[in-house]
């Protein structure tokens, strides 16, 4: 009996079951509400729930997937100082100042003294006094010698000579030696006119 009913009305039960399955699958498309799937992953993000018609959607904060982190940071212990380091303190650097040696003073040499003008010593009496001084010089060399000019009153240099009596020989008079023999070793002879033999005078510095 049961088998007979199952063969006659089995297709009806199958049709009803298929219709119920189709109805259940079409609910999300008709109402807009999907089925909620619960994931087996404990770190998976929670599923979003679609808002129903007429309700205001509330903001939902999304959490990044991943392992949970602790909010409080872990303090890292600082390395302990050894007793040697604790007892040794840095010493301040010592500044060394280098003093430059004083520059040598350069003192200008004193100005050179102007040469003194020679002091006239003589002879006095003009041309006669000069002739007498030169005659004394000749007689100190030769007792019979006399002073005279070779070229009359011509040039001052190489003109006065000592002439011995009765002799043809003569010698020039050293004018420097003539002045020194009369006025000492500091005296020297100088003429004022190269063309005048009587312009000789004796000077000292």
Secondary structure, DSSP 4 states (H G I P E B T S, - for coil): -HHHHHHHHHHHHHHHHHHHHHHHHHHHHHHS-PPPPPPS-TTSPPPPPPPPTTPPPPP-PPPPSS----SSPPPPPPPPPPHHHHH--PPPPPP-PPPPPPPPP-PPPPPPPPPPPPEEEE-SSHHHHHHHHHHHHHHHH-TTEEEEESSTT--STT-EEEEETT-S-EEE--HHHHHHHHH-TTEEEEES-TT-TT-EEEEE-
